[in-house]
Structure formats: structure tokens, C-alpha cells
């Protein structure tokens, strides 16, 4: 399969998209771990989440 004179541009475009997607996935994973760690710190300090309450407790 020949891509013609635009083969370099097409390959570079796919490579850039791949790098961006990998970076976004890594960013989300790092942020998720950070948020979970912060929530655990808050819970150990005694701060509770409102979403964890039952409706009868309000």
C-alpha cells in the first residue's frame, strides 16, 4: 500500500495523536491517584463526605 507523497505527514500525524492520547491517559491516572490520596488524608483527619451520608442523617 502506497501512501504517496503524503506518507510522512500521515505517519507524523498518527504519531502525534498517539503521544497526546498516551499523555492524557497518564495525566488522568496520576490525577486519580492524587485525588484518592487526598481523600484518604481527609478521611484520616476526620473529614467526612456528604455523599457518604444516608438520607435519614440529613
ABEGO torsion letter per residue (X at the ends): XBAEAAAAAAAAAAAAAAAAAAAAAAAAAAAAAAAAAAAAAAAAAGBBBAAABBAAAX
